[in-house]
Structures are given as C-alpha cells and as structure tokens.
Amino acid sequence: MTRKLEFFYDYVSVYSYLANSQLAGIGAEIVYRPMFLGAVLKATGNTPPATVEAKGAYLFKDVARWVQRYEIPYKMNPEFPQNTVNALRLALVAQEKGAFDSVHQLLFDSMWALKKDLSDTILLAEVATSAGLPADEMLSEIGSDRIKDRLRENTDEAIRRGAFGAPTIFVGDEMFFGNDRFEFVTQALTA
C-alpha cells in the first residue's frame, strides 16, 4: 500500500490553500514540493482563472463554498496576484532547518486569511521569527543558488510530470489536480 503523496503548490494559489487545509486528515506521509506557479502556467500555456472573466467571477463563489465546507479562515487578498518566489524559497529553507510546518502554515495564512503581501521581505522576516528562526539568516539563504536551484528543480519536475496548475498531487506516478480530488487520492493511496 502506498502511503505517501507529493503536494506541489504555490502560496499564491487559493486552491492550494484549500487543499493544504485537508492534507493532515489524509493519513499519509506528505512530501511538500513548493513550485513557482507562474513558470508552470507559462510552460504549459495555461492562464490563471481570474484572467478569464467568467472563470474569475465563478472563482469567488466557488472558493466561498469550499471555505465554508472546510471551515477555514479566508479573506480575499487585495494584493493579488503576488510574486511568491521568495516565500516559496523561505519554505525550502525552512524544510532544511526542520521548521517547515511552522513557516508553511504562516505563509498560507498570511496570504489567504490575513491579507498580507508575501513579496514583502519584512513580512517574510516576521514569519521566520514567529517560527523561531533567525530572520537575517533565513532571508540570506533564500537568495542562495542552492535554494534557487531547488525551487527551479521542483517546478521543472512538476512540469515534466504533467502539472499545469496548482495544487497538483502525485501518488506514485498518478496525478491529481485541484482541491476536490481527495476521494481519488485516498483510493490511490490504498490501492
């Protein structure tokens, strides 16, 4: 029985936020794979839902339904879209430091519950400090080639494996897109 799933996501994706809220209850090892959604969209010729007028209007209703079902906090961020590259890199540094869980949820909450700007390095320093990490060191490391390469590798791997948006979940080689595929994910985990 496979009990591991890979979660490719970007903090700018509200559907990643929704899916993330359900991962703890899935009963599997979660491998968090931050990826830069902008590069995935560009490589696959995809566009963000809000750029299509009808999809954008629907998105607000759809998200409200999911937020109510999942019973999670949500406030549409007026600073949208945002450049989340440094936030994604911060998550990767936090993985290396063993502090991912604290940083990860703070980044999602900052974006989708607190209406913060994840491109703001002052906010990223506050997130690091709140997670008990040295902010100066963390911010220095997000600019390192090692961390830049890891984000690029995650993004390239997601594209190579068929991802076209976020969130994308893999159980082995089987891919699932969106926050509403957990029934199928669970089946794949127990197959």
N, C-alpha and C positions, 0 to 999 in steps of 0.2 A: 504494500500500500504506500503510495506517495503521500507524504505529509509535509511537503514544502511547496510554497508558491513564491514567485518573484513578482514584486509590485513596482512597476515602472510608473513614475508620476512626476508632476511638476506642481509646485505650490501655487502657481497661477491658475491652475485648473480647479474649478469648483467641483467638478465631478470626481477629481482625485480626492478632494477634501471629504466629499460624501463617502466614497469608497473606503478611505482611510478609517473613518469612524466605525466601520463594520469589521475590520480585519481582526481585532482582538478576539472576537467571538467565533472565528472560523475554525479554530482548533488545529492550526498547522503552524509550522515554522514559516515566518515571513522574512523574505530577503528584500529589503528596501533598496530600490535602484533609482535614485534621483536621475532624471534626464531633462534635457532642455527642450521643452515642447516646441518652441519656435523653430528649432532646427529639424525636428521630426515633421512638423507641418510643411516646412519648405521642401524637404527631401521627398515627401510623398505627394505634393501638390494639393494638400488639404488646406482648409481655411478654418479659423475659429468660428464657432457657431454664431457669435454675435455679429459677425461681418455679413451674415445673410439676414436681411431684415425680418423675415417671418420666423426664422430659427431663433433670432435674438429675442423677439417678443415672447416666443414659446418658452425659451430657456428660463425666464424669470418665474413663470408659473410652474414649470417642471421642478426647478430647484426648491421652490416653496413646498411643493408636495413631499419631496424627499426629505427635506429638513424636518418637516412635521412627522413623517414616518419614523425617522431615525432619532428624533427628539434631541437634536444637537443645536448649539447656538449658531446663528448666521446673521450677518448683516452684509448686504452688497457693498463691496468696497468701491468708493468713488474714484480711487486711483486705479483704474483698470483700463487696459491691461498694464502689467508691470513687468519690469525686467527682473527676473528672479535668479539670474545666473549666480550672483554672489550668495543668495540664500541656499541654493542647491549645493554650492561648494561648501558652505558652512555645514550643511548636513553631512557631507562626505568627511569633513574634518572631524565632526562630532562622532561619526562612526569609528574612525581611527582611535579616538580618545575614550571610547566606551561610554559616551554620553548622548548617544543618538536619540534615545527615547525622549529625553527632556527637551532637546533642541527641536526635534521633529514636530512635536505637537505644538510647541510655542510658535513655530513658523506658520503652521496651518492656522492656528487660532489668530495670530496676528493678521493674516490675510483675510480670513473669512468670518471672524467673529468680532475683531477689534478694529477693523478698517485701517490697518497700518500699511505703510509703504515698505515692502520688502527690498526695494532697491536702496533704501537709506542705510548707510553703514552704521549710523548711530543706533538705529533700531537693532541691527544685527549684533552690535556690541552689547546692547541690553539683553538680547536673547541669550547670548553666550554667558553673560554674567548671571542671569537668572538660572541658568543650568549649572552654575558653579564652575564655569570655565574661565580662564584668563582671556579677557576680550582682546587685548592687544595681540597676543599670540595667535588666537583664532583668526582674527582679521588678517594678520600677516600670512597665515597659511592658506587662506582662500585664494591668494594670488600666486601661490607656488605652481610651478609647472606640473608637479606630481598630482595636485588636486585638479587642475585644469584638464590634464590628460584623463583622469578618472571620469570626470563628467562627460568628456567627449567620447570616451570608450563606452560608457553606459548608453549614451544617446545613439551612437553608431550601432551598438549591438541591438538596441530596441528596433531600429530601422531595419537592420539586416534580418531580424526575426519576424518582421511583418507589422510592427506597430505603425499606426498612422495618427494616433492621438493619445490622450491621457484621460483616465488611467488605463494602462494595459497590464493585464495579469497573465503570467505564464505558470502553468502546472506542467512541468516537463517541457515538451515541445508544443503543447496545446495552448493557444492564445485566447484570451477573453478580453473584450473591450467594454469599458464603462463601469458604472457603479451598480448596475442592475443585473449582473450575471452571476451572483453568488450561488444561486441554486446549481448552476452548471459547474462552477468552480468546486463546490462541495462534492458533486458527483465525480469530477475528475480526480479529486484528492483521495476518494475512497475506491476508485476503480482498480 
